Amino acid sequence: MLSGKYDNVYLETSGNTYFFIDRAVKTLGPSKVIFGSDFPHEHPLVLVRSIELLNLSPKEKKRKLKTICKFCQTKIHVTCLKMA
């Protein structure tokens, strides 16, 4: 994977399934994966649920959820804050 070789190359989650997101995080670490929901084409809660299922530290989960909520202009914001 190019993102594993180069510091300035990242993977992005939009349109991917949990399986691929999990594999990317396990292989490269959460700092190399940019979490995007593909909103409005996909519901942001799908990505929120994926983050909940990943084996991330509580601090890293909270950081990722806050980043998603910051850019989302829908009711998802309230849901994210309750989870984080």
mmCIF file of the N, C-alpha and C atoms, coordinates in Angstrom:
data_MODEL
# 
_entry.id   MODEL 
# 
loop_
_atom_site.group_PDB 
_atom_site.id 
_atom_site.type_symbol 
_atom_site.label_atom_id 
_atom_site.label_alt_id 
_atom_site.label_comp_id 
_atom_site.label_asym_id 
_atom_site.label_entity_id 
_atom_site.label_seq_id 
_atom_site.pdbx_PDB_ins_code 
_atom_site.Cartn_x 
_atom_site.Cartn_y 
_atom_site.Cartn_z 
_atom_site.occupancy 
_atom_site.B_iso_or_equiv 
_atom_site.pdbx_formal_charge 
_atom_site.auth_seq_id 
_atom_site.auth_comp_id 
_atom_site.auth_asym_id 
_atom_site.auth_atom_id 
_atom_site.pdbx_PDB_model_num 
ATOM 1   N N  . MET A 1 1  ? 0.829   -1.179 0.000  1.00 0.00 ? 1  MET A N  1 
ATOM 2   C CA . MET A 1 1  ? 0.000   0.000  0.000  1.00 0.00 ? 1  MET A CA 1 
ATOM 3   C C  . MET A 1 1  ? 0.875   1.244  0.000  1.00 0.00 ? 1  MET A C  1 
ATOM 4   N N  . LEU A 1 2  ? 0.556   2.166  -0.880 1.00 0.00 ? 2  LEU A N  1 
ATOM 5   C CA . LEU A 1 2  ? 1.317   3.411  -0.942 1.00 0.00 ? 2  LEU A CA 1 
ATOM 6   C C  . LEU A 1 2  ? 1.240   4.214  0.340  1.00 0.00 ? 2  LEU A C  1 
ATOM 7   N N  . SER A 1 3  ? 0.092   4.146  1.008  1.00 0.00 ? 3  SER A N  1 
ATOM 8   C CA . SER A 1 3  ? -0.066  4.934  2.232  1.00 0.00 ? 3  SER A CA 1 
ATOM 9   C C  . SER A 1 3  ? 0.844   4.423  3.351  1.00 0.00 ? 3  SER A C  1 
ATOM 10  N N  . GLY A 1 4  ? 1.263   3.191  3.276  1.00 0.00 ? 4  GLY A N  1 
ATOM 11  C CA . GLY A 1 4  ? 2.192   2.657  4.256  1.00 0.00 ? 4  GLY A CA 1 
ATOM 12  C C  . GLY A 1 4  ? 3.628   3.045  3.964  1.00 0.00 ? 4  GLY A C  1 
ATOM 13  N N  . LYS A 1 5  ? 3.902   3.362  2.707  1.00 0.00 ? 5  LYS A N  1 
ATOM 14  C CA . LYS A 1 5  ? 5.256   3.707  2.278  1.00 0.00 ? 5  LYS A CA 1 
ATOM 15  C C  . LYS A 1 5  ? 5.589   5.187  2.450  1.00 0.00 ? 5  LYS A C  1 
ATOM 16  N N  . TYR A 1 6  ? 4.579   6.030  2.253  1.00 0.00 ? 6  TYR A N  1 
ATOM 17  C CA . TYR A 1 6  ? 4.814   7.470  2.222  1.00 0.00 ? 6  TYR A CA 1 
ATOM 18  C C  . TYR A 1 6  ? 4.044   8.177  3.337  1.00 0.00 ? 6  TYR A C  1 
ATOM 19  N N  . ASP A 1 7  ? 4.712   9.106  3.996  1.00 0.00 ? 7  ASP A N  1 
ATOM 20  C CA . ASP A 1 7  ? 4.099   9.825  5.111  1.00 0.00 ? 7  ASP A CA 1 
ATOM 21  C C  . ASP A 1 7  ? 2.929   10.709 4.701  1.00 0.00 ? 7  ASP A C  1 
ATOM 22  N N  . ASN A 1 8  ? 2.934   11.217 3.492  1.00 0.00 ? 8  ASN A N  1 
ATOM 23  C CA . ASN A 1 8  ? 1.894   12.158 3.076  1.00 0.00 ? 8  ASN A CA 1 
ATOM 24  C C  . ASN A 1 8  ? 0.770   11.512 2.261  1.00 0.00 ? 8  ASN A C  1 
ATOM 25  N N  . VAL A 1 9  ? 0.638   10.180 2.311  1.00 0.00 ? 9  VAL A N  1 
ATOM 26  C CA . VAL A 1 9  ? -0.441  9.472  1.628  1.00 0.00 ? 9  VAL A CA 1 
ATOM 27  C C  . VAL A 1 9  ? -1.326  8.805  2.679  1.00 0.00 ? 9  VAL A C  1 
ATOM 28  N N  . TYR A 1 10 ? -2.637  9.043  2.580  1.00 0.00 ? 10 TYR A N  1 
ATOM 29  C CA . TYR A 1 10 ? -3.606  8.529  3.550  1.00 0.00 ? 10 TYR A CA 1 
ATOM 30  C C  . TYR A 1 10 ? -4.702  7.749  2.838  1.00 0.00 ? 10 TYR A C  1 
ATOM 31  N N  . LEU A 1 11 ? -5.426  6.942  3.587  1.00 0.00 ? 11 LEU A N  1 
ATOM 32  C CA . LEU A 1 11 ? -6.605  6.264  3.073  1.00 0.00 ? 11 LEU A CA 1 
ATOM 33  C C  . LEU A 1 11 ? -7.829  6.988  3.602  1.00 0.00 ? 11 LEU A C  1 
ATOM 34  N N  . GLU A 1 12 ? -8.909  6.981  2.828  1.00 0.00 ? 12 GLU A N  1 
ATOM 35  C CA . GLU A 1 12 ? -10.140 7.663  3.199  1.00 0.00 ? 12 GLU A CA 1 
ATOM 36  C C  . GLU A 1 12 ? -11.275 6.654  3.175  1.00 0.00 ? 12 GLU A C  1 
ATOM 37  N N  . THR A 1 13 ? -12.237 6.762  4.081  1.00 0.00 ? 13 THR A N  1 
ATOM 38  C CA . THR A 1 13 ? -13.221 5.700  4.298  1.00 0.00 ? 13 THR A CA 1 
ATOM 39  C C  . THR A 1 13 ? -14.502 5.789  3.465  1.00 0.00 ? 13 THR A C  1 
ATOM 40  N N  . SER A 1 14 ? -14.774 6.905  2.817  1.00 0.00 ? 14 SER A N  1 
ATOM 41  C CA . SER A 1 14 ? -16.048 7.059  2.100  1.00 0.00 ? 14 SER A CA 1 
ATOM 42  C C  . SER A 1 14 ? -16.307 5.915  1.137  1.00 0.00 ? 14 SER A C  1 
ATOM 43  N N  . GLY A 1 15 ? -17.518 5.353  1.241  1.00 0.00 ? 15 GLY A N  1 
ATOM 44  C CA . GLY A 1 15 ? -17.936 4.309  0.322  1.00 0.00 ? 15 GLY A CA 1 
ATOM 45  C C  . GLY A 1 15 ? -17.339 2.940  0.601  1.00 0.00 ? 15 GLY A C  1 
ATOM 46  N N  . ASN A 1 16 ? -16.600 2.795  1.689  1.00 0.00 ? 16 ASN A N  1 
ATOM 47  C CA . ASN A 1 16 ? -16.003 1.503  2.018  1.00 0.00 ? 16 ASN A CA 1 
ATOM 48  C C  . ASN A 1 16 ? -16.806 0.795  3.107  1.00 0.00 ? 16 ASN A C  1 
ATOM 49  N N  . THR A 1 17 ? -16.639 -0.500 3.166  1.00 0.00 ? 17 THR A N  1 
ATOM 50  C CA . THR A 1 17 ? -17.324 -1.294 4.182  1.00 0.00 ? 17 THR A CA 1 
ATOM 51  C C  . THR A 1 17 ? -16.474 -1.370 5.446  1.00 0.00 ? 17 THR A C  1 
ATOM 52  N N  . TYR A 1 18 ? -17.083 -1.824 6.522  1.00 0.00 ? 18 TYR A N  1 
ATOM 53  C CA . TYR A 1 18 ? -16.367 -1.980 7.787  1.00 0.00 ? 18 TYR A CA 1 
ATOM 54  C C  . TYR A 1 18 ? -15.122 -2.852 7.611  1.00 0.00 ? 18 TYR A C  1 
ATOM 55  N N  . PHE A 1 19 ? -15.241 -3.928 6.855  1.00 0.00 ? 19 PHE A N  1 
ATOM 56  C CA . PHE A 1 19 ? -14.124 -4.850 6.651  1.00 0.00 ? 19 PHE A CA 1 
ATOM 57  C C  . PHE A 1 19 ? -12.881 -4.112 6.145  1.00 0.00 ? 19 PHE A C  1 
ATOM 58  N N  . PHE A 1 20 ? -13.043 -3.264 5.141  1.00 0.00 ? 20 PHE A N  1 
ATOM 59  C CA . PHE A 1 20 ? -11.898 -2.553 4.570  1.00 0.00 ? 20 PHE A CA 1 
ATOM 60  C C  . PHE A 1 20 ? -11.369 -1.467 5.513  1.00 0.00 ? 20 PHE A C  1 
ATOM 61  N N  . ILE A 1 21 ? -12.278 -0.812 6.221  1.00 0.00 ? 21 ILE A N  1 
ATOM 62  C CA . ILE A 1 21 ? -11.854 0.206  7.189  1.00 0.00 ? 21 ILE A CA 1 
ATOM 63  C C  . ILE A 1 21 ? -11.058 -0.447 8.322  1.00 0.00 ? 21 ILE A C  1 
ATOM 64  N N  . ASP A 1 22 ? -11.553 -1.559 8.835  1.00 0.00 ? 22 ASP A N  1 
ATOM 65  C CA . ASP A 1 22 ? -10.877 -2.293 9.899  1.00 0.00 ? 22 ASP A CA 1 
ATOM 66  C C  . ASP A 1 22 ? -9.490  -2.745 9.453  1.00 0.00 ? 22 ASP A C  1 
ATOM 67  N N  . ARG A 1 23 ? -9.404  -3.272 8.262  1.00 0.00 ? 23 ARG A N  1 
ATOM 68  C CA . ARG A 1 23 ? -8.114  -3.740 7.735  1.00 0.00 ? 23 ARG A CA 1 
ATOM 69  C C  . ARG A 1 23 ? -7.120  -2.579 7.595  1.00 0.00 ? 23 ARG A C  1 
ATOM 70  N N  . ALA A 1 24 ? -7.599  -1.445 7.109  1.00 0.00 ? 24 ALA A N  1 
ATOM 71  C CA . ALA A 1 24 ? -6.728  -0.277 6.950  1.00 0.00 ? 24 ALA A CA 1 
ATOM 72  C C  . ALA A 1 24 ? -6.207  0.196  8.303  1.00 0.00 ? 24 ALA A C  1 
ATOM 73  N N  . VAL A 1 25 ? -7.078  0.256  9.299  1.00 0.00 ? 25 VAL A N  1 
ATOM 74  C CA . VAL A 1 25 ? -6.670  0.708  10.637 1.00 0.00 ? 25 VAL A CA 1 
ATOM 75  C C  . VAL A 1 25 ? -5.682  -0.283 11.255 1.00 0.00 ? 25 VAL A C  1 
ATOM 76  N N  . LYS A 1 26 ? -5.946  -1.579 11.101 1.00 0.00 ? 26 LYS A N  1 
ATOM 77  C CA . LYS A 1 26 ? -5.038  -2.595 11.656 1.00 0.00 ? 26 LYS A CA 1 
ATOM 78  C C  . LYS A 1 26 ? -3.682  -2.579 10.964 1.00 0.00 ? 26 LYS A C  1 
ATOM 79  N N  . THR A 1 27 ? -3.684  -2.353 9.659  1.00 0.00 ? 27 THR A N  1 
ATOM 80  C CA . THR A 1 27 ? -2.447  -2.385 8.881  1.00 0.00 ? 27 THR A CA 1 
ATOM 81  C C  . THR A 1 27 ? -1.628  -1.108 9.031  1.00 0.00 ? 27 THR A C  1 
ATOM 82  N N  . LEU A 1 28 ? -2.300  0.045  8.977  1.00 0.00 ? 28 LEU A N  1 
ATOM 83  C CA . LEU A 1 28 ? -1.593  1.325  8.935  1.00 0.00 ? 28 LEU A CA 1 
ATOM 84  C C  . LEU A 1 28 ? -1.671  2.143  10.222 1.00 0.00 ? 28 LEU A C  1 
ATOM 85  N N  . GLY A 1 29 ? -2.680  1.854  11.053 1.00 0.00 ? 29 GLY A N  1 
ATOM 86  C CA . GLY A 1 29 ? -2.914  2.657  12.250 1.00 0.00 ? 29 GLY A CA 1 
ATOM 87  C C  . GLY A 1 29 ? -3.939  3.745  11.961 1.00 0.00 ? 29 GLY A C  1 
ATOM 88  N N  . PRO A 1 30 ? -4.652  4.180  12.983 1.00 0.00 ? 30 PRO A N  1 
ATOM 89  C CA . PRO A 1 30 ? -5.732  5.148  12.792 1.00 0.00 ? 30 PRO A CA 1 
ATOM 90  C C  . PRO A 1 30 ? -5.277  6.514  12.284 1.00 0.00 ? 30 PRO A C  1 
ATOM 91  N N  . SER A 1 31 ? -4.041  6.867  12.527 1.00 0.00 ? 31 SER A N  1 
ATOM 92  C CA . SER A 1 31 ? -3.567  8.186  12.079 1.00 0.00 ? 31 SER A CA 1 
ATOM 93  C C  . SER A 1 31 ? -3.413  8.266  10.563 1.00 0.00 ? 31 SER A C  1 
ATOM 94  N N  . LYS A 1 32 ? -3.364  7.132  9.883  1.00 0.00 ? 32 LYS A N  1 
ATOM 95  C CA . LYS A 1 32 ? -3.229  7.119  8.419  1.00 0.00 ? 32 LYS A CA 1 
ATOM 96  C C  . LYS A 1 32 ? -4.574  6.954  7.707  1.00 0.00 ? 32 LYS A C  1 
ATOM 97  N N  . VAL A 1 33 ? -5.659  6.902  8.479  1.00 0.00 ? 33 VAL A N  1 
ATOM 98  C CA . VAL A 1 33 ? -6.989  6.713  7.888  1.00 0.00 ? 33 VAL A CA 1 
ATOM 99  C C  . VAL A 1 33 ? -7.828  7.951  8.178  1.00 0.00 ? 33 VAL A C  1 
ATOM 100 N N  . ILE A 1 34 ? -8.306  8.588  7.119  1.00 0.00 ? 34 ILE A N  1 
ATOM 101 C CA . ILE A 1 34 ? -9.174  9.759  7.240  1.00 0.00 ? 34 ILE A CA 1 
ATOM 102 C C  . ILE A 1 34 ? -10.610 9.269  7.162  1.00 0.00 ? 34 ILE A C  1 
ATOM 103 N N  . PHE A 1 35 ? -11.389 9.580  8.175  1.00 0.00 ? 35 PHE A N  1 
ATOM 104 C CA . PHE A 1 35 ? -12.752 9.075  8.260  1.00 0.00 ? 35 PHE A CA 1 
ATOM 105 C C  . PHE A 1 35 ? -13.729 10.053 7.615  1.00 0.00 ? 35 PHE A C  1 
ATOM 106 N N  . GLY A 1 36 ? -14.347 9.609  6.519  1.00 0.00 ? 36 GLY A N  1 
ATOM 107 C CA . GLY A 1 36 ? -15.362 10.392 5.824  1.00 0.00 ? 36 GLY A CA 1 
ATOM 108 C C  . GLY A 1 36 ? -16.595 9.540  5.618  1.00 0.00 ? 36 GLY A C  1 
ATOM 109 N N  . SER A 1 37 ? -17.769 10.150 5.701  1.00 0.00 ? 37 SER A N  1 
ATOM 110 C CA . SER A 1 37 ? -19.018 9.379  5.649  1.00 0.00 ? 37 SER A CA 1 
ATOM 111 C C  . SER A 1 37 ? -19.623 9.278  4.257  1.00 0.00 ? 37 SER A C  1 
ATOM 112 N N  . ASP A 1 38 ? -19.134 10.055 3.296  1.00 0.00 ? 38 ASP A N  1 
ATOM 113 C CA . ASP A 1 38 ? -19.707 10.115 1.949  1.00 0.00 ? 38 ASP A CA 1 
ATOM 114 C C  . ASP A 1 38 ? -21.105 10.740 1.986  1.00 0.00 ? 38 ASP A C  1 
ATOM 115 N N  . PHE A 1 39 ? -21.341 11.579 3.010  1.00 0.00 ? 39 PHE A N  1 
ATOM 116 C CA . PHE A 1 39 ? -22.608 12.288 3.148  1.00 0.00 ? 39 PHE A CA 1 
ATOM 117 C C  . PHE A 1 39 ? -22.782 13.254 1.985  1.00 0.00 ? 39 PHE A C  1 
ATOM 118 N N  . PRO A 1 40 ? -23.895 13.367 1.339  1.00 0.00 ? 40 PRO A N  1 
ATOM 119 C CA . PRO A 1 40 ? -25.217 12.862 1.667  1.00 0.00 ? 40 PRO A CA 1 
ATOM 120 C C  . PRO A 1 40 ? -25.564 11.536 0.998  1.00 0.00 ? 40 PRO A C  1 
ATOM 121 N N  . HIS A 1 41 ? -24.616 10.916 0.318  1.00 0.00 ? 41 HIS A N  1 
ATOM 122 C CA . HIS A 1 41 ? -24.898 9.662  -0.390 1.00 0.00 ? 41 HIS A CA 1 
ATOM 123 C C  . HIS A 1 41 ? -25.048 8.473  0.546  1.00 0.00 ? 41 HIS A C  1 
ATOM 124 N N  . GLU A 1 42 ? -24.373 8.520  1.671  1.00 0.00 ? 42 GLU A N  1 
ATOM 125 C CA . GLU A 1 42 ? -24.505 7.483  2.691  1.00 0.00 ? 42 GLU A CA 1 
ATOM 126 C C  . GLU A 1 42 ? -24.815 8.163  4.014  1.00 0.00 ? 42 GLU A C  1 
ATOM 127 N N  . HIS A 1 43 ? -25.542 7.490  4.869  1.00 0.00 ? 43 HIS A N  1 
ATOM 128 C CA . HIS A 1 43 ? -25.903 8.066  6.152  1.00 0.00 ? 43 HIS A CA 1 
ATOM 129 C C  . HIS A 1 43 ? -24.688 8.083  7.067  1.00 0.00 ? 43 HIS A C  1 
ATOM 130 N N  . PRO A 1 44 ? -24.406 9.211  7.719  1.00 0.00 ? 44 PRO A N  1 
ATOM 131 C CA . PRO A 1 44 ? -23.231 9.313  8.589  1.00 0.00 ? 44 PRO A CA 1 
ATOM 132 C C  . PRO A 1 44 ? -23.220 8.313  9.747  1.00 0.00 ? 44 PRO A C  1 
ATOM 133 N N  . LEU A 1 45 ? -24.384 7.842  10.182 1.00 0.00 ? 45 LEU A N  1 
ATOM 134 C CA . LEU A 1 45 ? -24.407 6.869  11.283 1.00 0.00 ? 45 LEU A CA 1 
ATOM 135 C C  . LEU A 1 45 ? -23.729 5.555  10.905 1.00 0.00 ? 45 LEU A C  1 
ATOM 136 N N  . VAL A 1 46 ? -23.672 5.246  9.617  1.00 0.00 ? 46 VAL A N  1 
ATOM 137 C CA . VAL A 1 46 ? -22.972 4.027  9.183  1.00 0.00 ? 46 VAL A CA 1 
ATOM 138 C C  . VAL A 1 46 ? -21.500 4.135  9.564  1.00 0.00 ? 46 VAL A C  1 
ATOM 139 N N  . LEU A 1 47 ? -20.894 5.273  9.307  1.00 0.00 ? 47 LEU A N  1 
ATOM 140 C CA . LEU A 1 47 ? -19.489 5.464  9.668  1.00 0.00 ? 47 LEU A CA 1 
ATOM 141 C C  . LEU A 1 47 ? -19.311 5.523  11.181 1.00 0.00 ? 47 LEU A C  1 
ATOM 142 N N  . VAL A 1 48 ? -20.244 6.176  11.872 1.00 0.00 ? 48 VAL A N  1 
ATOM 143 C CA . VAL A 1 48 ? -20.168 6.236  13.335 1.00 0.00 ? 48 VAL A CA 1 
ATOM 144 C C  . VAL A 1 48 ? -20.156 4.824  13.913 1.00 0.00 ? 48 VAL A C  1 
ATOM 145 N N  . ARG A 1 49 ? -21.037 3.986  13.405 1.00 0.00 ? 49 ARG A N  1 
ATOM 146 C CA . ARG A 1 49 ? -21.097 2.592  13.889 1.00 0.00 ? 49 ARG A CA 1 
ATOM 147 C C  . ARG A 1 49 ? -19.799 1.851  13.580 1.00 0.00 ? 49 ARG A C  1 
ATOM 148 N N  . SER A 1 50 ? -19.224 2.083  12.410 1.00 0.00 ? 50 SER A N  1 
ATOM 149 C CA . SER A 1 50 ? -17.945 1.453  12.063 1.00 0.00 ? 50 SER A CA 1 
ATOM 150 C C  . SER A 1 50 ? -16.861 1.854  13.051 1.00 0.00 ? 50 SER A C  1 
ATOM 151 N N  . ILE A 1 51 ? -16.824 3.118  13.416 1.00 0.00 ? 51 ILE A N  1 
ATOM 152 C CA . ILE A 1 51 ? -15.820 3.593  14.366 1.00 0.00 ? 51 ILE A CA 1 
ATOM 153 C C  . ILE A 1 51 ? -16.022 2.937  15.728 1.00 0.00 ? 51 ILE A C  1 
ATOM 154 N N  . GLU A 1 52 ? -17.282 2.806  16.138 1.00 0.00 ? 52 GLU A N  1 
ATOM 155 C CA . GLU A 1 52 ? -17.568 2.137  17.413 1.00 0.00 ? 52 GLU A CA 1 
ATOM 156 C C  . GLU A 1 52 ? -17.028 0.716  17.431 1.00 0.00 ? 52 GLU A C  1 
ATOM 157 N N  . LEU A 1 53 ? -17.104 0.020  16.311 1.00 0.00 ? 53 LEU A N  1 
ATOM 158 C CA . LEU A 1 53 ? -16.701 -1.386 16.230 1.00 0.00 ? 53 LEU A CA 1 
ATOM 159 C C  . LEU A 1 53 ? -15.187 -1.578 16.105 1.00 0.00 ? 53 LEU A C  1 
ATOM 160 N N  . LEU A 1 54 ? -14.471 -0.556 15.664 1.00 0.00 ? 54 LEU A N  1 
ATOM 161 C CA . LEU A 1 54 ? -13.026 -0.682 15.492 1.00 0.00 ? 54 LEU A CA 1 
ATOM 162 C C  . LEU A 1 54 ? -12.330 -0.824 16.832 1.00 0.00 ? 54 LEU A C  1 
ATOM 163 N N  . ASN A 1 55 ? -11.204 -1.479 16.821 1.00 0.00 ? 55 ASN A N  1 
ATOM 164 C CA . ASN A 1 55 ? -10.412 -1.668 18.032 1.00 0.00 ? 55 ASN A CA 1 
ATOM 165 C C  . ASN A 1 55 ? -9.499  -0.451 18.231 1.00 0.00 ? 55 ASN A C  1 
ATOM 166 N N  . LEU A 1 56 ? -10.129 0.684  18.566 1.00 0.00 ? 56 LEU A N  1 
ATOM 167 C CA . LEU A 1 56 ? -9.394  1.919  18.817 1.00 0.00 ? 56 LEU A CA 1 
ATOM 168 C C  . LEU A 1 56 ? -9.451  2.235  20.310 1.00 0.00 ? 56 LEU A C  1 
ATOM 169 N N  . SER A 1 57 ? -8.496  3.011  20.761 1.00 0.00 ? 57 SER A N  1 
ATOM 170 C CA . SER A 1 57 ? -8.542  3.458  22.151 1.00 0.00 ? 57 SER A CA 1 
ATOM 171 C C  . SER A 1 57 ? -9.738  4.396  22.314 1.00 0.00 ? 57 SER A C  1 
ATOM 172 N N  . PRO A 1 58 ? -10.277 4.507  23.527 1.00 0.00 ? 58 PRO A N  1 
ATOM 173 C CA . PRO A 1 58 ? -11.394 5.434  23.747 1.00 0.00 ? 58 PRO A CA 1 
ATOM 174 C C  . PRO A 1 58 ? -11.059 6.862  23.308 1.00 0.00 ? 58 PRO A C  1 
ATOM 175 N N  . LYS A 1 59 ? -9.821  7.281  23.543 1.00 0.00 ? 59 LYS A N  1 
ATOM 176 C CA . LYS A 1 59 ? -9.388  8.630  23.143 1.00 0.00 ? 59 LYS A CA 1 
ATOM 177 C C  . LYS A 1 59 ? -9.436  8.789  21.623 1.00 0.00 ? 59 LYS A C  1 
ATOM 178 N N  . GLU A 1 60 ? -8.954  7.784  20.902 1.00 0.00 ? 60 GLU A N  1 
ATOM 179 C CA . GLU A 1 60 ? -8.941  7.840  19.435 1.00 0.00 ? 60 GLU A CA 1 
ATOM 180 C C  . GLU A 1 60 ? -10.367 7.801  18.878 1.00 0.00 ? 60 GLU A C  1 
ATOM 181 N N  . LYS A 1 61 ? -11.233 6.973  19.454 1.00 0.00 ? 61 LYS A N  1 
ATOM 182 C CA . LYS A 1 61 ? -12.639 6.925  19.019 1.00 0.00 ? 61 LYS A CA 1 
ATOM 183 C C  . LYS A 1 61 ? -13.304 8.280  19.192 1.00 0.00 ? 61 LYS A C  1 
ATOM 184 N N  . LYS A 1 62 ? -13.090 8.876  20.340 1.00 0.00 ? 62 LYS A N  1 
ATOM 185 C CA . LYS A 1 62 ? -13.700 10.176 20.624 1.00 0.00 ? 62 LYS A CA 1 
ATOM 186 C C  . LYS A 1 62 ? -13.189 11.224 19.636 1.00 0.00 ? 62 LYS A C  1 
ATOM 187 N N  . ARG A 1 63 ? -11.909 11.195 19.341 1.00 0.00 ? 63 ARG A N  1 
ATOM 188 C CA . ARG A 1 63 ? -11.313 12.144 18.398 1.00 0.00 ? 63 ARG A CA 1 
ATOM 189 C C  . ARG A 1 63 ? -11.919 11.994 17.008 1.00 0.00 ? 63 ARG A C  1 
ATOM 190 N N  . LYS A 1 64 ? -12.071 10.748 16.556 1.00 0.00 ? 64 LYS A N  1 
ATOM 191 C CA . LYS A 1 64 ? -12.640 10.496 15.226 1.00 0.00 ? 64 LYS A CA 1 
ATOM 192 C C  . LYS A 1 64 ? -14.109 10.926 15.174 1.00 0.00 ? 64 LYS A C  1 
ATOM 193 N N  . LEU A 1 65 ? -14.875 10.615 16.227 1.00 0.00 ? 65 LEU A N  1 
ATOM 194 C CA . LEU A 1 65 ? -16.290 10.984 16.254 1.00 0.00 ? 65 LEU A CA 1 
ATOM 195 C C  . LEU A 1 65 ? -16.472 12.493 16.283 1.00 0.00 ? 65 LEU A C  1 
ATOM 196 N N  . LYS A 1 66 ? -15.652 13.183 17.049 1.00 0.00 ? 66 LYS A N  1 
ATOM 197 C CA . LYS A 1 66 ? -15.753 14.642 17.097 1.00 0.00 ? 66 LYS A CA 1 
ATOM 198 C C  . LYS A 1 66 ? -15.446 15.256 15.742 1.00 0.00 ? 66 LYS A C  1 
ATOM 199 N N  . THR A 1 67 ? -14.478 14.699 15.022 1.00 0.00 ? 67 THR A N  1 
ATOM 200 C CA . THR A 1 67 ? -14.129 15.208 13.703 1.00 0.00 ? 67 THR A CA 1 
ATOM 201 C C  . THR A 1 67 ? -15.304 15.062 12.749 1.00 0.00 ? 67 THR A C  1 
ATOM 202 N N  . ILE A 1 68 ? -15.979 13.928 12.779 1.00 0.00 ? 68 ILE A N  1 
ATOM 203 C CA . ILE A 1 68 ? -17.138 13.705 11.909 1.00 0.00 ? 68 ILE A CA 1 
ATOM 204 C C  . ILE A 1 68 ? -18.254 14.681 12.263 1.00 0.00 ? 68 ILE A C  1 
ATOM 205 N N  . CYS A 1 69 ? -18.551 14.803 13.535 1.00 0.00 ? 69 CYS A N  1 
ATOM 206 C CA . CYS A 1 69 ? -19.643 15.668 13.996 1.00 0.00 ? 69 CYS A CA 1 
ATOM 207 C C  . CYS A 1 69 ? -19.391 17.131 13.650 1.00 0.00 ? 69 CYS A C  1 
ATOM 208 N N  . LYS A 1 70 ? -18.151 17.530 13.684 1.00 0.00 ? 70 LYS A N  1 
ATOM 209 C CA . LYS A 1 70 ? -17.791 18.916 13.420 1.00 0.00 ? 70 LYS A CA 1 
ATOM 210 C C  . LYS A 1 70 ? -18.235 19.356 12.022 1.00 0.00 ? 70 LYS A C  1 
ATOM 211 N N  . PHE A 1 71 ? -18.182 18.458 11.067 1.00 0.00 ? 71 PHE A N  1 
ATOM 212 C CA . PHE A 1 71 ? -18.481 18.814 9.682  1.00 0.00 ? 71 PHE A CA 1 
ATOM 213 C C  . PHE A 1 71 ? -19.890 18.441 9.238  1.00 0.00 ? 71 PHE A C  1 
ATOM 214 N N  . CYS A 1 72 ? -20.616 17.744 10.054 1.00 0.00 ? 72 CYS A N  1 
ATOM 215 C CA . CYS A 1 72 ? -21.946 17.284 9.663  1.00 0.00 ? 72 CYS A CA 1 
ATOM 216 C C  . CYS A 1 72 ? -23.007 18.274 10.151 1.00 0.00 ? 72 CYS A C  1 
ATOM 217 N N  . GLN A 1 73 ? -23.914 18.645 9.274  1.00 0.00 ? 73 GLN A N  1 
ATOM 218 C CA . GLN A 1 73 ? -24.924 19.651 9.596  1.00 0.00 ? 73 GLN A CA 1 
ATOM 219 C C  . GLN A 1 73 ? -26.300 19.034 9.829  1.00 0.00 ? 73 GLN A C  1 
ATOM 220 N N  . THR A 1 74 ? -26.374 17.785 10.270 1.00 0.00 ? 74 THR A N  1 
ATOM 221 C CA . THR A 1 74 ? -27.654 17.117 10.460 1.00 0.00 ? 74 THR A CA 1 
ATOM 222 C C  . THR A 1 74 ? -27.831 16.702 11.913 1.00 0.00 ? 74 THR A C  1 
ATOM 223 N N  . LYS A 1 75 ? -28.868 15.957 12.203 1.00 0.00 ? 75 LYS A N  1 
ATOM 224 C CA . LYS A 1 75 ? -29.149 15.469 13.551 1.00 0.00 ? 75 LYS A CA 1 
ATOM 225 C C  . LYS A 1 75 ? -28.062 14.519 14.057 1.00 0.00 ? 75 LYS A C  1 
ATOM 226 N N  . ILE A 1 76 ? -27.223 14.059 13.191 1.00 0.00 ? 76 ILE A N  1 
ATOM 227 C CA . ILE A 1 76 ? -26.152 13.147 13.574 1.00 0.00 ? 76 ILE A CA 1 
ATOM 228 C C  . ILE A 1 76 ? -25.271 13.774 14.654 1.00 0.00 ? 76 ILE A C  1 
ATOM 229 N N  . HIS A 1 77 ? -25.157 15.091 14.671 1.00 0.00 ? 77 HIS A N  1 
ATOM 230 C CA . HIS A 1 77 ? -24.315 15.783 15.633 1.00 0.00 ? 77 HIS A CA 1 
ATOM 231 C C  . HIS A 1 77 ? -24.701 15.408 17.077 1.00 0.00 ? 77 HIS A C  1 
ATOM 232 N N  . VAL A 1 78 ? -25.970 15.438 17.382 1.00 0.00 ? 78 VAL A N  1 
ATOM 233 C CA . VAL A 1 78 ? -26.443 15.091 18.724 1.00 0.00 ? 78 VAL A CA 1 
ATOM 234 C C  . VAL A 1 78 ? -26.125 13.636 19.035 1.00 0.00 ? 78 VAL A C  1 
ATOM 235 N N  . THR A 1 79 ? -26.341 12.765 18.072 1.00 0.00 ? 79 THR A N  1 
ATOM 236 C CA . THR A 1 79 ? -26.073 11.332 18.254 1.00 0.00 ? 79 THR A CA 1 
ATOM 237 C C  . THR A 1 79 ? -24.587 11.101 18.525 1.00 0.00 ? 79 THR A C  1 
ATOM 238 N N  . CYS A 1 80 ? -23.728 11.739 17.783 1.00 0.00 ? 80 CYS A N  1 
ATOM 239 C CA . CYS A 1 80 ? -22.282 11.578 17.958 1.00 0.00 ? 80 CYS A CA 1 
ATOM 240 C C  . CYS A 1 80 ? -21.843 12.036 19.340 1.00 0.00 ? 80 CYS A C  1 
ATOM 241 N N  . LEU A 1 81 ? -22.360 13.153 19.785 1.00 0.00 ? 81 LEU A N  1 
ATOM 242 C CA . LEU A 1 81 ? -21.953 13.669 21.075 1.00 0.00 ? 81 LEU A CA 1 
ATOM 243 C C  . LEU A 1 81 ? -22.361 12.751 22.205 1.00 0.00 ? 81 LEU A C  1 
ATOM 244 N N  . LYS A 1 82 ? -23.504 12.084 22.062 1.00 0.00 ? 82 LYS A N  1 
ATOM 245 C CA . LYS A 1 82 ? -23.945 11.140 23.084 1.00 0.00 ? 82 LYS A CA 1 
ATOM 246 C C  . LYS A 1 82 ? -23.011 9.934  23.139 1.00 0.00 ? 82 LYS A C  1 
ATOM 247 N N  . MET A 1 83 ? -22.487 9.519  21.985 1.00 0.00 ? 83 MET A N  1 
ATOM 248 C CA . MET A 1 83 ? -21.619 8.350  21.912 1.00 0.00 ? 83 MET A CA 1 
ATOM 249 C C  . MET A 1 83 ? -20.209 8.653  22.356 1.00 0.00 ? 83 MET A C  1 
ATOM 250 N N  . ALA A 1 84 ? -19.746 9.877  22.118 1.00 0.00 ? 84 ALA A N  1 
ATOM 251 C CA . ALA A 1 84 ? -18.337 10.200 22.343 1.00 0.00 ? 84 ALA A CA 1 
ATOM 252 C C  . ALA A 1 84 ? -17.980 10.388 23.791 1.00 0.00 ? 84 ALA A C  1 
# 
